[in-house]
């Protein structure tokens, strides 16, 4: 095999020379080895030097059933031998049909039509395009605008990026698709009003959607895109009654409600679809990531019969598609992954343990740098502050120096892979595989305590 160190050095240099990593400041690896992960098992990952790390982010909110599931690899192998590829452009294949039926069975209400993509951003793009064409077919061609929330992330395609509420991510690519408007998110820790009353705050947040619809003109707004728990900014759960009020508003003004569950679906919150956790029925669900636990890429836009109805008449066609949407191997892996959910009771495991996970993380409140701990299920964010009383956040210089210059690297070096980010305010995000237990929670808390204590000395 040769010298392992030499192999590592060569691989790292090759990565820097040829692998353009996503959302990565490439210059940071000019003289620094690229972290290279070679293996995963359960809730752990291993680098090319053999060092073990706790996967505190399930890859990227993806590996819900855990790493090293040989049964999923074997399903992919068997399906590739039988039918490796065929498109769902005017044709069907058994695994796509079976998976569509299964997803429709999990989805609430009359969400029975499944349009496959290869990822969440494509699913969001699909939902916006579908909403636009739906209203044209219904004789309301001026309804094309969308409303989403400040700081929300909905993907990188041009339409999905327009729906995204992070100006710094959009600026390099503007002008983007017109018609995407933003309203306040549900971060009650930084609520501008009703910060001491979750129900009143939820009502206020939802009412901002109504005000935006009225301001733009209800005859111009097609859809509202919301994550059940907003990812960017650090895991904002919905206040009580929020989604019920949003559903009421959308019905009043004939606006579609899209539940973007790219992260929150498939057990992340303890239910197959997160809208069930918060008791609302959207018009569309966009999903991806955990559908296969990352063992093969797939995504979907799940659509209500009402919205699909005009597309099933006459010469009408949804002029949209992806080569690899509903891929046979990915579909087969998704079905096997969902079998694991059923067999091992992963959703119930999350419901049984989510409060223990939260309580373990809340122990960190005794640290001066920890301002807020929030989230739901196996999806939590820890917001970092300079002053717990005033909630003063980091300056740009402190974010660069402490969050990126120290915290991200130190967490990884101490054996925890997670996300330290400043999309909104400085946060550490945690979303381990759904098999995680109290031992996992304690390990996460221990590493965070040590590193965050040191980070405080650097402010």
C-alpha positions in Angstrom: 0.0 0.0 0.0 2.8 2.5 0.4 3.3 5.1 3.1 0.0 6.3 4.5 1.3 9.8 5.2 2.5 10.1 1.6 -0.9 8.9 0.3 -2.7 11.4 2.5 -0.5 14.3 1.4 -1.0 13.4 -2.3 -4.7 13.1 -1.8 -5.0 16.4 0.0 -2.9 18.2 -2.7 -5.0 16.6 -5.4 -8.2 17.7 -3.6 -6.9 21.3 -3.6 -5.8 21.1 -7.2 -8.9 19.5 -8.7 -11.8 19.2 -6.3 -13.7 22.5 -6.1 -15.4 22.1 -2.8 -18.9 23.6 -2.2 -19.4 26.7 -0.1 -15.6 26.6 0.6 -13.0 29.4 0.8 -10.6 27.5 -1.3 -7.6 29.7 -0.4 -7.8 28.4 3.2 -6.4 25.0 2.0 -3.5 26.4 -0.1 -1.1 25.4 2.6 -3.3 23.4 4.9 -4.4 19.7 4.4 -8.0 19.2 3.2 -9.9 17.2 5.8 -10.6 13.9 4.1 -13.3 11.5 5.4 -12.9 7.9 4.3 -15.3 5.8 6.3 -18.5 6.0 8.4 -20.0 3.6 11.0 -23.1 4.4 13.0 -22.8 7.9 14.4 -19.1 8.2 13.7 -16.9 9.1 10.7 -13.2 8.4 10.2 -10.6 10.4 8.4 -7.7 9.2 6.2 -5.4 9.1 9.3 -7.8 6.8 11.1 -9.0 9.5 13.6 -12.6 9.1 14.7 -15.2 11.9 14.9 -18.7 12.1 16.1 -20.9 13.0 13.2 -23.0 15.8 14.8 -24.6 16.9 11.6 -25.5 13.6 9.9 -23.2 14.5 7.0 -25.4 17.5 6.1 -28.7 16.7 7.8 -28.7 13.6 5.6 -27.5 10.3 7.1 -30.6 9.8 9.3 -30.3 6.0 9.6 -26.6 6.2 10.4 -23.4 5.3 8.5 -22.3 1.9 7.3 -25.7 0.4 6.5 -24.6 -2.5 4.4 -28.2 -3.5 3.5 -28.6 -0.1 1.7 -25.5 -0.7 -0.3 -26.6 -4.2 -1.2 -30.0 -2.9 -2.4 -28.2 -0.3 -4.6 -26.0 -3.1 -6.0 -28.9 -5.4 -6.8 -31.0 -2.6 -8.5 -28.1 -1.4 -10.6 -27.7 -4.9 -11.9 -31.4 -5.2 -12.8 -32.1 -1.6 -14.1 -29.4 0.9 -13.5 -31.1 3.8 -15.2 -34.3 4.8 -17.0 -35.9 8.2 -17.0 -39.4 9.0 -15.8 -40.0 11.2 -18.9 -43.3 9.6 -20.2 -42.2 6.2 -18.8 -42.3 4.5 -15.4 -40.2 2.0 -13.7 -41.3 -0.1 -10.7 -39.1 1.5 -7.9 -40.2 5.0 -8.8 -43.8 3.9 -8.8 -43.5 2.1 -5.4 -41.7 5.0 -3.8 -44.2 7.6 -5.1 -47.0 5.5 -3.6 -45.2 5.2 -0.3 -44.5 8.9 0.0 -48.1 9.7 -0.9 -49.1 7.3 1.9 -46.9 9.2 4.4 -48.0 12.6 3.3 -51.0 14.3 4.9 -54.3 15.3 3.3 -54.6 14.8 -0.5 -50.8 15.2 -1.3 -50.8 12.2 -3.6 -48.7 13.3 -6.6 -44.9 12.9 -6.4 -42.6 14.7 -8.8 -39.0 13.4 -8.3 -35.8 15.5 -8.4 -32.3 14.7 -7.3 -32.1 17.2 -4.4 -33.9 19.7 -2.2 -33.0 22.8 -4.2 -34.4 21.2 -7.4 -37.6 20.3 -5.4 -38.0 24.0 -4.4 -37.4 25.1 -7.9 -40.0 22.6 -9.0 -42.6 23.9 -6.5 -42.2 27.5 -7.7 -42.4 26.6 -11.3 -45.4 24.4 -10.6 -47.2 27.2 -8.7 -46.7 29.6 -11.6 -48.0 27.3 -14.2 -50.9 26.2 -12.0 -52.2 29.7 -11.7 -51.8 30.3 -15.5 -53.9 27.1 -16.1 -56.5 28.4 -13.6 -56.8 31.7 -15.4 -54.8 33.7 -12.9 -51.6 34.5 -14.8 -50.6 37.4 -12.6 -50.1 35.2 -9.6 -46.4 34.4 -9.7 -44.7 36.0 -6.6 -43.5 34.0 -3.6 -43.1 34.9 0.0 -40.4 33.4 2.3 -38.6 34.4 5.5 -35.6 36.5 6.3 -32.4 34.5 6.7 -34.1 31.3 5.4 -32.1 29.0 3.0 -34.0 27.2 0.3 -31.3 26.2 -2.2 -28.9 27.3 -4.9 -30.8 27.1 -8.3 -31.7 30.6 -9.5 -35.3 30.3 -8.4 -34.6 28.6 -5.0 -31.8 31.2 -4.4 -34.3 34.0 -5.0 -36.6 32.4 -2.4 -33.6 32.2 0.0 -33.4 35.0 2.5 -29.7 35.4 2.9 -28.5 38.6 1.0 -24.8 37.7 1.1 -25.4 34.4 -0.6 -27.4 36.0 -3.4 -25.4 39.1 -4.1 -22.8 37.5 -6.4 -25.5 36.1 -8.7 -27.9 39.0 -8.9 -30.1 39.9 -10.7 -32.1 36.8 -9.7 -35.6 35.7 -10.5 -38.0 38.6 -9.8 -41.0 38.3 -7.4 -39.5 36.8 -4.3 -40.4 38.7 -1.1 -39.3 38.3 2.5 -41.1 38.5 5.9 -39.7 38.1 9.5 -38.7 34.7 10.7 -39.7 33.0 14.0 -36.5 33.6 16.0 -38.2 34.5 19.3 -34.8 35.0 21.0 -34.5 38.2 18.9 -38.2 39.0 18.6 -38.8 42.7 17.8 -42.2 42.4 19.6 -44.0 39.9 21.9 -40.7 38.3 22.9 -42.2 37.1 26.2 -45.4 35.6 24.6 -44.8 32.8 22.1 -48.4 32.6 21.0 -48.7 36.4 20.4 -45.3 36.3 18.6 -46.4 33.5 16.4 -49.6 35.4 15.5 -47.5 38.5 14.7 -45.1 36.6 12.5 -47.9 34.9 10.6 -49.7 38.2 10.2 -46.7 39.7 8.5 -47.3 37.2 5.7 -50.8 38.5 5.3 -49.5 42.1 5.3 -47.0 41.2 2.6 -49.7 39.5 0.5 -51.9 42.5 0.8 -49.0 44.9 0.0 -48.0 43.0 -3.2 -51.6 42.3 -4.1 -53.2 39.0 -3.5 -53.8 38.6 -7.3 -50.0 38.6 -7.7 -48.9 36.1 -5.0 -48.7 32.4 -5.8 -47.0 30.7 -2.9 -45.5 31.0 0.6 -42.4 28.8 1.2 -41.6 27.9 4.8 -39.5 25.3 6.6 -41.2 23.7 9.6 -38.0 24.5 11.6 -36.0 27.1 9.8 -32.4 26.0 9.3 -30.3 29.1 8.5 -29.9 31.4 11.5 -29.9 28.4 13.8 -33.0 26.1 14.0 -36.0 28.4 14.6 -39.0 26.4 15.6 -42.5 27.7 14.9 -44.3 29.4 17.8 -47.6 27.8 18.9 -50.4 28.4 16.4 -48.1 29.9 13.8 -48.7 27.3 11.0 -52.5 27.2 11.7 -52.6 31.0 11.1 -50.5 30.8 8.0 -52.7 28.1 6.6 -55.8 30.3 7.3 -54.1 33.2 5.5 -53.1 31.2 2.5 -56.7 29.8 2.1 -58.2 33.3 2.5 -56.1 34.8 -0.4 -55.8 31.7 -2.6 -52.0 31.3 -2.0 -50.3 28.0 -2.0 -48.4 26.9 1.2 -45.2 25.0 0.4 -43.6 23.1 3.3 -39.9 23.0 2.6 -38.9 19.8 4.4 -35.5 19.2 2.7 -34.0 18.9 6.2 -37.0 18.3 8.5 -38.6 15.3 6.8 -37.8 11.6 7.3 -37.5 11.6 11.1 -35.4 14.7 11.8 -38.2 15.9 14.0 -39.6 12.4 14.8 -42.2 12.2 12.1 -42.0 11.2 8.4 -43.1 14.7 7.4 -42.6 17.6 9.8 -45.9 19.3 8.9 -47.5 16.4 10.9 -45.4 17.4 14.0 -46.9 20.9 13.9 -50.4 19.8 12.6 -50.8 21.6 9.3 -51.5 20.4 5.8 -49.5 22.2 3.0 -50.3 22.2 -0.7 -46.8 21.0 -1.5 -44.0 19.4 0.4 -40.4 19.6 -0.9 -38.0 17.0 0.5 -34.7 15.2 -0.1 -31.7 14.5 2.1 -33.0 11.9 4.6 -35.2 10.0 2.1 -32.3 7.7 1.4 -30.1 8.6 4.4 -27.7 9.9 1.8 -26.9 6.5 0.3 -28.0 7.7 -3.1 -29.2 11.2 -4.1 -32.9 11.9 -4.6 -35.5 14.6 -3.8 -39.2 15.2 -4.4 -42.0 17.7 -4.6 -45.1 16.1 -3.3 -48.3 17.8 -4.6 -51.9 17.9 -3.6 -54.5 16.5 -6.0 -56.1 19.9 -6.2 -52.9 21.5 -7.5 -52.2 18.6 -9.9 -55.7 18.4 -11.3 -55.4 20.9 -14.2 -52.2 19.2 -15.3 -54.1 15.9 -15.7 -56.5 17.4 -18.3 -56.3 17.7 -22.1 -53.1 18.9 -23.6 -51.7 20.4 -20.4 -48.1 19.4 -19.5 -45.8 20.5 -16.7 -42.8 21.4 -18.9 -40.2 20.5 -16.4 -37.9 17.6 -15.4 -34.5 16.2 -14.4 -32.6 13.5 -16.1 -31.9 11.7 -12.8 -35.2 12.4 -11.1 -36.7 9.2 -9.7 -33.5 7.3 -10.5 -34.0 3.5 -10.1 -31.1 3.0 -7.8 -32.0 6.0 -5.6 -35.6 4.9 -5.5 -34.7 1.4 -4.5 -32.4 2.7 -1.7 -35.1 5.1 -0.5 -37.6 2.2 -0.1 -35.0 0.2 1.8 -34.2 3.2 4.0 -37.8 3.7 4.8 -38.0 0.0 5.7 -35.3 0.6 8.3 -37.3 3.5 9.7 -40.3 1.1 10.2 -38.3 -1.9 11.4 -36.2 0.0 13.9 -38.8 2.6 15.0 -36.4 5.6 14.3 -39.2 8.2 14.4 -40.3 7.0 17.8 -36.7 6.9 19.0 -36.4 10.6 18.1 -39.7 11.4 19.9 -38.6 9.5 22.9 -35.2 11.1 23.2 -35.6 14.7 21.8 -36.2 16.2 25.3 -33.1 14.5 26.7 -31.1 15.8 23.8 -32.4 19.4 24.4 -31.8 19.1 28.2 -28.3 17.9 27.7 -27.5 20.9 25.4 -29.2 23.3 27.8 -26.5 22.5 30.4 -24.3 24.7 28.3 -26.4 27.7 29.4 -24.0 28.1 32.3 -21.3 29.3 29.8 -21.1 33.0 29.2 -20.9 32.6 25.4 -24.1 30.6 25.1 -27.2 32.9 24.5 -29.9 30.5 23.3 -30.4 26.8 22.7 -33.4 26.0 20.4 -34.8 23.5 18.0 -36.9 20.4 17.8 -36.5 16.7 17.4 -32.8 15.9 16.6 -32.2 19.4 15.2 -30.8 22.1 17.5 -29.0 25.4 17.3 -26.8 27.1 19.9 -26.6 30.9 19.4 -23.4 32.4 20.7 -23.3 35.9 22.2 -20.8 38.4 23.7 -23.3 39.4 26.4 -26.1 37.2 27.7 -28.0 40.1 29.3 -28.0 42.4 26.2 -27.8 39.5 23.7 -25.0 41.4 22.0 -23.7 39.4 19.0 -20.2 39.1 17.5 -18.8 41.9 15.3 -17.7 40.9 11.8 -14.1 40.8 13.0 -15.0 38.5 15.9 -17.0 36.2 13.7 -14.1 35.9 11.4 -11.5 35.4 14.1 -13.4 33.3 16.7 -16.1 31.5 14.7 -14.1 30.7 11.6 -10.6 31.2 12.8 -11.0 29.0 15.9 -14.3 27.4 16.7 -14.9 25.4 13.5 -11.4 24.0 13.5 -11.3 23.3 17.2 -14.6 21.4 17.3 -13.4 19.2 14.5 -9.9 18.7 16.1 -11.6 17.7 19.3 -13.6 15.0 17.5 -17.0 16.7 16.7 -18.1 17.3 13.2 -20.9 19.9 13.2 -21.6 23.3 11.8 -20.4 26.6 13.2 -21.9 29.4 11.0 -23.0 33.0 11.0 -26.0 32.9 8.6 -27.8 35.5 10.7 -26.1 35.3 14.0 -23.2 33.0 15.2 -24.6 29.6 15.8 -23.5 26.0 16.3 -25.9 23.5 14.7 -26.4 19.9 15.7 -28.3 17.2 13.8 -26.8 13.8 14.5 -28.0 10.5 12.9 -31.4 9.5 14.3 -29.8 6.5 16.1 -28.0 8.8 18.5 -28.7 8.2 22.2 -27.8 9.7 25.6 -24.2 8.7 25.2 -24.1 10.6 21.9 -25.7 13.7 23.6 -23.2 13.6 26.5 -20.2 13.3 24.1 -21.5 16.3 22.1 -22.0 18.4 25.2 -18.6 17.6 26.6 -16.8 18.6 23.4 -18.9 21.7 23.0 -18.3 22.7 26.7 -14.5 22.4 26.3 -14.2 24.3 23.0 -16.8 27.0 23.8 -15.1 27.7 27.1 -11.8 28.3 25.2 -13.6 30.3 22.5 -14.9 32.8 25.2 -11.3 33.6 26.1 -10.6 34.7 22.5 -13.4 37.3 22.2 
